[in-house]
Amino acid sequence: MDAAIVVGVDGSPTAWSALAWAAEDAERRHLPLRVVHVREPWLAEHPLGASSDEETRTERCDRLLADSAARARELAPGARVSTALVTGAVIERLKTESETADAVVVGSRGRGGFAGLVLGSVGLGLAGYAECPVVVVRRLPRGGGGDIVVGYDGSRWADMALEYAMAQAAARRSRLRVLYGQRYPAMTPHPAGFGPLPVDEVSDIRQRLIAWRDKHPGIDLVASTVREHPVPALAAASREADLVVVGSRGLGGFASAMLGSVSHGILHRSHCPVVVVGALRGRP
């Protein structure tokens, strides 16, 4: 049975964008779509001051899921759509969903349990510790047909990110742009500790990318060295991209690309959806 693309919905604008992205990706990659709403158990069934003829919280949750499923089927008629209302802490339930999912898709801001998903410990916790790729949709790309951009440094996390990016590029028939870079050694005169790779490391990464090209000959792969901090490099590339993909950890210029200040930077500055490919699934 194919793993589903899981999308978290709460009725917020970015959650609807996440739903649209997930539905189209599920249809494009012939995967099931699972629409999930997490109900936090401490929220009352009848909000304080509500009249007896107002919707209960359960009724509102059911309506949200029904509306979400209808919208997903409208956007992607070929997608296999199911819904689930689960109860618990949002981040923990989404982590549980990630154990069997192909990817978990969320909006960058939300209501209720999804509020501040990308702006604090909840978003970073999901991006860094989910068992599958996490897609954060701040805004949808305009028009489509743009590149898939991946940050690469040769680490195993970067290899996982590149593998996911390859699958997306193949499904979309898009060009794949690989950006790679690394820190300067300590005590150099260069700013911010970032700069081009030493020649031998450049050669090593080029050889790695040749192997990836040989493995996926049908993908148009273009690679370039990043000679600046990775956040502005990725943000600039995202202007013309449909998707930016990074590993949850790494080496050099993309070290911890989705953890700490760099993660906040790209999530705030990206002009397209961002995918964080973690490293928990398949760890020895």
N, C-alpha and C positions, 0 to 999 in steps of 0.2 A: 504494500500500500504506500502511495506517495506521501511524503511529509507535506503538511499544509503550510501555507503562508498565513501567519497569525497577525491580525491587525487589532490593536486596541482602540476602542471607540468610546467617546464620552459626550458627543454632541458639540464639541468645540470646533471652530473653523479649521484648525490645523489637523484635527482628527478626521474631518471629512476629506482633507487633502491626502492624509495617510491612507484612508479607505480607497480613494481613487487610485493612488499609486499601487496599493496592494492588489486591488481587483484586476487592474490591467496587467500587472506582473504575473499574477496567477494564470490569467488567460493566455498570456504570451508564452509562459513556460509550462503550460499544461499541468498545473498543480492545483490542488484544492485550496479554497480560501476559507479560513475560520475567523469569523468576526466575534471578538470577545469584548464583553463589558465586565469590569470588575466592580462589584458592589462592596463597599467597605462596611463591615458588620456593625460598626458603631453609629451609622447613620440611621435615624428613626424611620419607621415605615410611614408615619404621619408627621410631616414637619410641624414644628411648633407654630401654632396659630392657623393651621390649615383648616378649611371647612370640610364638612363630611362628604361633600360632593366633589372635592378635588381628587385628582389621581393620587394613588398611593405610590410609594417609591418603587415597589415591585412593578406596578403598572407602567410607570415611566420607563423603567429599565427594559421591560418587554417591548414597549413602543419604540424605544431607541434602537434596539436590535432589529426589529422588524423593518423600520425605516432604513437602517444601514444595509440590511440584506437586499432590500428592494433597490436601493441606489447602486449597490455593487452589481446586481444583475443587469441593471440598465446600462452601466458603464462597460461591463464585460459580459455579454450574453452567454459566452461559452464557458464561463467559470463555474466550477462546482462550489456552491456557497453553503456554508452551515453557520450557525450561531451558537454562542454559549454565554450564559450568565453565571459568573463564578463569584464567590464571596471570599474576601480576605484582604490582606494588604496588597496594594497594587503591584509594587515591585516584586514581591515574593511570588504572586500568582503569575506574573509575566515570566519570571524566571522558570517557574514550573512549566509553563506553556513552551518555553524555549527548548526544553529537554527533548521534545518530539517534533519540533517545527523545522521547516526549511529556513525560515526567517521570521523575526518579529518586527512589525512595522508600527511606529507610533508617530504622533504629531509632536512638534517641538514645544508646544504649550497646550494646556488643556484646562478642563474644569475638574473640580473634585480631586480624585486620586491622581489624575494625570497632570495637575497643575505644576508648573516648573519642572517638567520632566527632564529637560535638557540643561536646566540652569542650576542644578544642585546635586546633592548626593543621590537622589533617586535616579536621575538620568545617567549619571556616571556609573552608578552601581549596575544598572541594566546593561549599559554598553560594555563595561569591563568584565562582567561576570555571567552574561547569558551563555547558554550552550549552543547558540546558533548566531548567525549574523543579525545585527540590529539595524534597522533602517529608520532614520530620523528624518521626517519630512517637515521642513520649515515652510517651503513653498515648492510648488510644482514647476518644472522647467517649461519655458514657453515654446510651444510648437513641436518639440521633440526633434529627433534626428541629430542630436548633439553627441559629443564624445562621451565615453566612459573614462573617467580619470582615476588612476590608482597611485597612491604613494607607496614607493618600494625602496627597501634598503637591504634586501637579501636575507633578512631574518625569516624564521619559520612562520611568524605571524604575518609578515609581508607576503610570503608565499601563499598563505591561506587567503589573504585579501586579493592577491592576483588571480588565484583560481576562481574566486567568486566573480571578480570583474570579468574574467574570460567568459564565464557562463552568461553573464549579462550582455556582453558585447555580441556573443554568438546569437542569443535570442533576439536581440534588437537589430542585428546586422549593422552594428555601429563600430566606429574606429575606437581602439583602445589606446589611450595616452598613459604612458608610464613615466612618472616623475621620481627621480631618485637623487639623494643627496646625503651628506653626512657632516658631522661637526668637524671643525678644525681641531688639531691637537691643542692642548693647553698652552698658554703663554704666547699665542700668535697675535699679530696686530690686527686681526680681522674682527669685525664687530659681532657681538651676540653669540660668538662661539660656533657659528655655522659657516659652511663654505663648501666648495667642490670636493669631491672625493679624491684621495690620492690616486695616482695613475694606475697602480696595481689593483686597487679596489674597483676602480672604474672598469678595468678590463674583466675582473671577476664577475661583476654584475652584468656586463654586456654578454659574457659567455652564458650566464644563467638565463638571460632573456632570449638568447638564440635557442637555447634548449626549449623554452616555453613556446617560441615560434614554431619550432619543429613539431612540438606536441599538438599545437593548434594551428595548422597551416592555413585554415580558412579565415583567420582573424587578422585584420589590418592593425598591427601593433607598431606604435611610434613611441620611442623612448628619448628622454632628454635629462641632462643633469640639472638639478636645482642649485642655483648659486645664491640662494637667499633663504631666510627662515621659512620653514615649510608651511606655516599658516598663510602668509600672503601668497605664496606660490600656489597652494591648493585653492585658495579663495579666488585668485585671478583666473585659474583654469576653470573654476566652477561656473564662471559667467557664460561660457559657451558650452557647458557640459550638461548632460542629462543626469549624471550620477557621479559622486565622488566616493571612492572606496578606500578605507585605511584599515590597517591592523590595530588591534587594541593595545598592542605593545610593539616594540621594535628596537632598532639600533640607530645610532647616528642621528641625522636630521629628522627622521620620523620616529625617534624613540618616544614611547608612550604617546603615540600620536593622538589617542583619544582619551588621555588621562591628564588631569590638571589643566594648566593654562593653555596648552596647545589645543586640547579638545574643546575648551570653551571658545577659543578663538575661531576654529573652523566651523563649529556649530552655529556661532553667532554670525559669521561672515560668509558662509557658503550661500551661493545663489541657486543651489539645486539640492535635492535630497542627498544625505550622507549615509553611507553604510559603514558600520563598525564591525569588523570580523574578529570575534574573540578567539580564545585559545583553549577553552575548557573541554569542548567535545574532542574526544580522541587523544586526550593527554595520557601519557603512560602512567 
